[in-house]
Amino acid sequence: MKIESLQNQKIKDVIKLRDRRGRDEKNLFLIEGFRELRRAVDAKKKIETIFYCPEFFLGDNEEKLIRDSRALAIECSSAVFSKISYRDRPDGLLAVAPQMQLALHELKLSKNPFLLIAEGIEKPGNLGTILRSCDAAGVDAVIVCDPTTDIHNPNVVRSSVGTLFTLPVVTVSSEEVFLFLKKNKIATVAATPHAKLEFTEADLKVPLAIVVGTEQYGLSEKWMKGADIAVRIPMFGIADSLNVASAATLLLYEIVRQRRNCFLR
């Protein structure tokens, strides 16, 4: 099968998945790009359909990836693929997959839990970057609470570089998270410029969840007041705050550093 018409219903259905309403109505989402799709397939995520255009392929492994996915494969003309792609420079692969639904009680925590909680993140690029950093730091899971953007946004998938598929990610309300943390005796750490303790001076070796908030307003009052550990990241310039993904990465790797040093002793 090869689609050459922009009016094809399958193409119209794919375009609808760019919007959250369309994704939620069909319980589907888009995965575009070789690296992203490769990671989804390697993580054994179900892929329903792959739309591909050989004219845009960048290497020699695309056909193998399509076979490995065991999905319905539909070839598109370059004009049609350009229409469904949301990238400036498409690489010829775009998949449709069922949304991932994971519950809090399904999380498998390590002996010394290490989590990140993202409250109300607005920008898909920031959420994706946070997921990428969490994957690199080896967190047990990412909990997205009271979200403004959904984890299935195409730009979350893209900016996470497919690490969305390598991490347990749960979307729930703050109230559910509070109960979960209490039940599992996990402390929370939040960064605020008003804290006296620098983040490198805090004891972050305990069962812990980093909590980060919205780009514009930071953490809500309920999360800030409920934090067990308040720390600050030193600022020496005119800016009074860091990008939320940058701040999260600093905290993640401080926990990695402290736990590694503790283990080496």
C-alpha positions in Angstrom: 0.0 0.0 0.0 1.3 3.5 -0.9 -0.6 6.7 0.0 -0.1 9.5 -2.5 -3.2 11.6 -1.7 -3.3 14.2 1.1 -7.1 13.6 1.3 -6.7 10.0 2.4 -8.6 9.3 5.6 -5.7 7.6 7.2 -3.6 10.7 6.7 -6.4 12.9 8.2 -6.6 10.6 11.2 -2.9 10.8 11.8 -2.9 14.6 11.7 -5.6 14.7 14.4 -3.3 12.9 16.7 -1.1 16.0 16.9 -3.7 17.6 19.2 -4.4 16.3 22.7 -8.1 16.0 22.1 -7.6 13.8 19.1 -5.1 11.6 21.0 -7.4 11.2 24.0 -10.4 10.4 21.9 -8.6 7.5 20.1 -6.2 6.6 23.0 -3.4 6.8 20.5 -0.3 8.9 20.0 2.5 9.5 17.5 6.1 8.4 17.6 8.3 10.1 14.9 12.0 9.5 14.3 14.3 6.5 14.0 15.8 6.8 17.5 12.5 7.3 19.2 10.8 4.4 17.4 13.8 2.1 17.9 13.6 2.7 21.6 9.9 2.1 21.7 10.3 -1.2 19.8 13.3 -2.3 22.0 11.1 -1.5 25.1 8.5 -3.8 23.5 5.9 -1.1 23.2 3.0 -2.0 20.9 3.1 -0.2 17.6 -0.1 -0.3 15.5 0.9 1.4 12.2 4.1 2.8 10.7 4.0 5.4 7.9 7.3 5.5 6.0 8.9 7.3 3.1 12.2 5.9 1.8 13.1 9.2 0.2 13.7 10.6 3.7 15.6 7.7 5.2 19.0 8.7 6.7 20.6 5.2 7.0 20.3 1.6 6.1 18.5 0.2 9.2 15.0 1.7 8.7 13.6 -1.4 6.9 14.8 -3.7 9.7 13.2 -1.4 12.3 9.9 -1.6 10.4 10.1 -5.4 10.4 11.0 -5.5 14.1 8.0 -3.4 15.0 5.6 -6.0 13.6 3.2 -3.2 12.7 1.2 -2.5 9.7 3.5 -0.6 7.4 2.2 2.0 4.9 4.4 3.8 2.4 3.8 7.4 1.7 4.9 9.8 -1.0 7.3 12.5 0.1 4.5 15.1 -0.1 2.2 13.1 2.1 4.9 12.3 4.6 5.9 15.9 4.8 2.2 16.7 5.7 2.0 14.2 8.6 5.5 14.9 9.9 5.9 17.5 12.6 9.7 17.9 12.1 11.5 20.4 9.9 13.7 17.6 8.7 11.8 14.3 8.8 13.7 11.0 8.6 10.9 9.0 7.0 9.4 7.2 10.0 6.2 8.0 11.9 4.3 5.5 14.0 0.9 5.4 15.6 0.8 3.6 19.0 -1.6 3.0 21.9 -1.1 5.5 24.8 0.8 4.2 27.8 -1.2 3.9 31.0 0.6 3.0 34.2 -0.8 3.2 37.7 1.0 4.2 40.9 0.6 0.8 42.5 2.3 -0.8 39.5 5.6 1.0 40.1 8.5 -1.2 41.2 10.6 0.8 43.6 14.3 0.0 44.4 15.4 -0.6 48.0 16.3 3.1 48.2 13.7 4.8 46.1 14.7 7.6 43.7 11.8 9.4 42.0 11.1 12.7 40.2 7.7 14.4 40.5 6.8 17.0 37.9 3.9 19.2 38.9 2.0 21.2 36.2 4.9 21.4 33.6 3.6 23.5 30.7 6.2 23.1 28.0 6.5 19.8 26.2 10.2 20.4 25.6 10.9 20.8 29.3 9.0 17.7 30.2 10.9 15.7 27.5 14.2 17.0 28.7 13.4 16.1 32.3 12.6 12.5 31.2 15.9 12.3 29.3 17.8 13.5 32.4 15.9 11.0 34.6 16.7 8.2 32.3 20.4 9.1 32.5 20.4 9.5 36.3 18.7 6.1 36.7 15.5 7.2 38.6 13.0 4.5 39.5 10.1 6.4 37.9 8.8 9.8 36.9 5.4 10.9 38.3 3.6 13.7 36.4 0.9 15.3 38.5 -1.7 17.8 37.6 -0.3 18.1 34.1 -0.8 21.0 31.7 0.9 19.1 28.8 0.4 15.4 28.4 3.3 12.9 28.2 2.0 11.8 24.7 2.6 15.2 23.2 4.7 14.7 20.0 7.3 17.2 21.3 7.6 15.3 24.6 8.4 12.2 22.7 10.9 14.1 20.5 12.7 16.0 23.3 12.9 12.9 25.5 14.7 11.2 22.5 12.6 8.1 23.2 13.5 7.8 26.9 9.7 8.1 27.5 9.7 4.4 26.6 12.6 3.4 28.9 11.2 4.9 32.1 8.1 4.1 34.1 6.0 7.3 33.8 2.8 7.8 35.8 0.2 10.6 35.4 -1.9 11.2 38.5 -3.2 13.9 40.8 -1.1 15.5 43.6 -3.4 14.0 46.2 -2.7 10.5 45.0 1.0 11.2 45.1 1.0 12.5 48.6 -0.6 9.3 49.8 1.8 7.2 47.8 4.9 9.0 49.2 3.6 8.6 52.8 2.8 4.9 52.4 6.3 4.2 51.0 8.1 6.6 53.4 9.7 8.6 50.7 10.8 12.2 51.5 10.6 15.1 49.1 13.1 17.7 48.2 12.2 21.0 46.6 14.5 23.8 45.3 13.6 27.4 46.3 15.7 30.6 46.3 14.5 31.2 49.9 16.1 28.1 51.4 19.2 28.4 53.6 20.6 25.0 52.7 22.5 24.7 49.4 21.6 21.6 47.5 25.1 20.1 47.8 24.9 20.3 51.6 21.6 18.4 52.1 21.5 14.7 52.8 20.0 13.3 49.7 20.9 9.6 50.3 17.5 8.8 51.9 14.5 7.4 49.9 13.7 10.6 48.0 11.6 12.3 45.4 12.7 15.5 43.7 9.7 17.8 43.1 9.8 20.4 40.3 7.0 22.8 39.3 5.7 25.0 36.6 8.0 27.1 34.5 6.5 30.4 35.4 5.4 30.0 39.0 7.4 27.1 40.3 5.9 24.6 42.8 2.4 25.2 44.2 2.1 26.1 47.9 0.9 22.6 48.8 4.0 21.0 47.4 6.4 23.7 48.7 5.0 23.6 52.2 4.9 19.8 52.2 8.5 19.4 51.1 10.7 17.5 53.7 13.9 19.1 52.4 14.1 22.7 51.0 17.3 23.5 49.1 18.6 26.4 47.0 20.8 26.4 43.9 23.3 29.2 44.1 22.8 32.0 41.6 25.6 34.4 40.8 24.2 36.3 37.9 21.2 38.6 37.3 18.8 35.7 36.7 16.9 34.6 39.8 16.0 31.1 38.6 17.0 28.3 36.3 15.1 26.5 33.6 13.1 23.8 35.3 14.8 21.0 33.3 18.2 22.4 34.2 17.4 22.7 37.9 16.0 19.1 37.9 19.2 17.8 36.2 21.4 19.5 38.9 19.4 17.9 41.7 19.3 14.5 40.0 23.0 14.3 39.6 23.7 15.6 43.1 21.7 12.6 44.4 23.7 10.3 42.0 27.0 11.8 43.4 26.0 11.4 47.0 24.7 7.9 46.7 27.8 6.8 44.6 30.2 8.2 47.2 28.2 6.5 50.0 28.4 3.2 48.1 32.2 3.6 47.5 32.8 4.0 51.2 
